[in-house]
Amino acid sequence: MAMTASKLRQDIYRILDQVIETGEPVIVERHGKRIRIAAEETPPRIGSLVRRPDVVVGDSEDFVHLDWSNEWTE
């Protein structure tokens, strides 16, 4: 995300919180130069995954013994 220094000044605390929360750096342009604001440690990506408990209905062990040989083609 790139923005001007004026835009950063208007909403600096929200933008800084967003960088910390997402780990995505922000680029600020000032006098033709670009400055990057980035979190020192990015949050683990697994924390942003959405839990989807209804994706597998039944016992996941049943998939181990399925015969997929007729699905393969050369």
C-alpha positions in Angstrom: 0.0 0.0 0.0 1.5 3.4 -1.0 0.3 6.7 0.3 1.4 10.3 0.8 2.8 11.6 4.1 -0.3 13.8 4.4 -2.5 10.7 4.3 -0.3 9.0 6.8 -0.5 12.0 9.2 -4.4 12.0 9.0 -4.7 8.4 10.1 -1.4 7.3 11.5 -2.6 5.2 14.5 -5.0 3.2 12.4 -2.4 2.6 9.7 0.3 1.6 12.2 -2.2 -0.9 13.8 -3.0 -2.3 10.4 0.7 -2.9 9.7 1.1 -4.7 13.1 -2.0 -6.8 12.6 -1.5 -7.8 9.0 2.3 -7.7 8.7 1.8 -5.9 5.3 4.2 -3.0 5.0 3.1 0.5 4.1 5.0 2.7 1.6 5.0 6.5 2.2 6.0 8.8 -0.6 7.6 12.1 0.4 9.6 14.5 -1.9 10.0 11.8 -4.5 11.4 9.3 -2.0 9.7 6.1 -0.8 9.8 5.1 2.9 8.7 1.7 4.1 6.9 1.2 7.4 7.0 -2.5 8.4 6.6 -4.5 11.5 9.8 -6.0 12.8 8.2 -9.4 13.3 5.3 -10.4 11.1 2.5 -12.3 12.7 2.2 -16.0 11.8 0.1 -16.5 8.7 -1.7 -19.5 10.3 -3.4 -17.0 12.7 -5.2 -15.4 9.8 -6.8 -18.6 8.6 -10.5 -18.9 8.9 -11.8 -22.0 10.7 -14.1 -24.1 8.5 -15.4 -27.0 10.6 -18.1 -28.0 8.0 -15.7 -28.6 5.1 -15.2 -32.3 5.9 -18.4 -34.0 6.9 -17.7 -37.4 8.5 -14.5 -39.1 9.5 -11.4 -37.8 7.7 -9.9 -41.3 8.1 -12.3 -42.6 5.5 -10.4 -40.7 2.8 -7.3 -42.7 3.5 -8.8 -45.9 2.0 -10.5 -44.4 -1.1 -9.6 -45.9 -4.4 -8.6 -43.0 -6.7 -7.0 -45.2 -9.5 -9.9 -44.6 -11.9 -9.4 -40.8 -11.6 -5.8 -40.9 -12.9 -5.1 -40.5 -16.6 -1.7 -40.4 -18.4 
